[in-house]
Amino acid sequence: MTTLFLLSASYLVEAAVCANMSVSSSGSRVAAGSFDNVYGPFKISCLGAVSFKFKDLSGNNPNSVIEHIIEQRRQGLWVPVSKSTSRGARSLNRNFFPRTTGQYRYRIRNTGSSIIRNWSMEGHIPLKGIPGAR
């Protein structure tokens, strides 16, 4: 039995059964207009779900505006493949299904006017397909 996930109106990708790896990272002091690398680069060799839980630890009532960007390395350049924005959120679940194998990274851009004082991330990335699993 084949399972398909609808990624957009025109793209279908077959989801694989993948072994996953837990990942985490943290950072601080992301100035307005600046970027920070949340995780990566990392290699996707099995087309399965990628999930990250990003936490803004800037205080009790964060007012940060953060662009969450997933990029893929293509012909030596980092190309955005998925973007979303959080506004004043303490946490954001960032999930995506890669369409192709390759090298990826997760970055944030502070598009707000205040400094992101601290952040943390926990997530899961697919490693390899599990032979014989369906």
C-alpha positions as CSV (number, residue, x, y, z in Angstrom):
1,M,0.0,0.0,0.0
2,T,1.4,3.4,-1.0
3,T,0.7,6.5,1.1
4,L,0.7,9.9,-0.5
5,F,0.8,13.3,1.1
6,L,-0.5,16.3,-0.6
7,L,2.1,19.1,-0.4
8,S,0.4,21.7,-2.5
9,A,-2.2,21.9,-5.2
10,S,0.2,20.3,-7.8
11,Y,2.9,18.3,-5.9
12,L,2.5,14.7,-4.6
13,V,5.3,12.9,-2.7
14,E,5.4,9.4,-1.6
15,A,6.1,9.3,2.1
16,A,8.7,6.7,3.2
17,V,9.0,4.8,6.5
18,C,12.1,6.4,7.9
19,A,14.2,6.0,11.0
20,N,14.3,9.4,12.8
21,M,16.9,11.2,14.8
22,S,16.1,13.7,17.6
23,V,17.9,17.0,17.3
24,S,18.1,20.2,19.4
25,S,19.8,23.5,19.4
26,S,19.6,27.0,21.1
27,G,20.8,30.5,20.5
28,S,20.5,34.1,21.7
29,R,20.6,37.7,20.8
30,V,19.2,37.8,17.3
31,A,19.0,41.5,16.4
32,A,16.2,43.0,14.4
33,G,16.8,42.3,10.7
34,S,19.3,39.5,11.5
35,F,19.4,35.8,10.6
36,D,20.3,32.9,12.9
37,N,20.9,29.3,12.0
38,V,18.6,27.1,14.0
39,Y,19.7,23.7,12.7
40,G,21.9,22.4,9.9
41,P,23.0,21.9,7.4
42,F,21.5,18.4,7.6
43,K,21.2,15.7,5.0
44,I,17.8,14.2,3.9
45,S,18.2,10.8,2.4
46,C,14.7,9.4,3.2
47,L,11.6,11.4,2.2
48,G,9.8,11.5,5.5
49,A,8.4,14.2,7.8
50,V,10.7,16.7,9.3
51,S,9.5,18.4,12.5
52,F,10.9,21.2,14.7
53,K,9.4,22.9,17.8
54,F,10.9,26.4,18.1
55,K,10.6,28.2,21.4
56,D,11.0,32.0,21.8
57,L,12.4,32.4,25.3
58,S,12.5,36.2,25.2
59,G,10.2,36.6,28.2
60,N,6.7,36.0,29.5
61,N,5.1,38.0,26.6
62,P,7.3,37.8,23.6
63,N,6.5,40.3,20.9
64,S,8.9,38.9,18.3
65,V,8.1,38.6,14.7
66,I,10.1,35.7,13.3
67,E,10.3,34.3,9.8
68,H,11.0,30.5,9.9
69,I,12.9,29.4,6.7
70,I,13.7,26.0,5.4
71,E,16.3,26.1,2.7
72,Q,17.8,23.4,0.4
73,R,21.2,23.6,-1.1
74,R,21.0,23.5,-4.9
75,Q,24.0,23.9,-7.2
76,G,26.0,25.5,-4.4
77,L,23.2,28.0,-3.4
78,W,20.8,28.0,-0.5
79,V,17.2,28.2,-1.9
80,P,14.1,28.7,0.4
81,V,11.7,25.8,0.0
82,S,9.3,26.6,2.9
83,K,8.6,29.8,4.9
84,S,6.3,30.7,7.7
85,T,6.0,33.6,10.2
86,S,5.3,33.7,13.9
87,R,4.1,36.8,15.7
88,G,4.4,37.0,19.4
89,A,4.3,33.2,19.8
90,R,6.1,31.5,22.6
91,S,6.4,28.4,20.5
92,L,5.9,27.2,16.9
93,N,5.6,23.7,15.5
94,R,7.5,23.8,12.2
95,N,6.8,20.7,10.0
96,F,7.5,20.0,6.4
97,F,7.8,17.2,3.9
98,P,10.9,17.5,1.6
99,R,10.2,16.8,-2.1
100,T,13.7,15.7,-2.8
101,T,16.7,14.3,-1.0
102,G,19.7,16.6,-0.3
103,Q,21.1,19.1,2.1
104,Y,18.8,21.4,4.1
105,R,19.0,23.9,6.9
106,Y,16.5,25.7,9.2
107,R,17.1,29.4,9.8
108,I,15.2,32.2,11.4
109,R,15.1,35.9,10.5
110,N,14.0,38.5,13.1
111,T,11.6,40.7,11.1
112,G,10.4,42.5,14.2
113,S,11.8,45.5,16.0
114,S,12.9,43.8,19.3
115,I,15.8,41.5,20.0
116,I,15.1,37.8,20.3
117,R,16.9,37.3,23.6
118,N,17.0,33.5,23.7
119,W,15.5,30.6,21.7
120,S,15.6,26.8,21.7
121,M,14.6,24.1,19.3
122,E,13.8,20.4,19.5
123,G,13.0,18.3,16.5
124,H,13.1,15.1,14.5
125,I,14.7,14.6,11.1
126,P,14.5,11.4,8.9
127,L,17.8,9.5,8.5
128,K,17.4,6.4,6.4
129,G,14.6,4.3,5.0
130,I,13.7,1.2,7.0
131,P,14.1,-1.8,4.6
132,G,10.9,-3.8,4.0
133,A,8.7,-1.4,6.0
134,R,5.5,-0.1,4.4
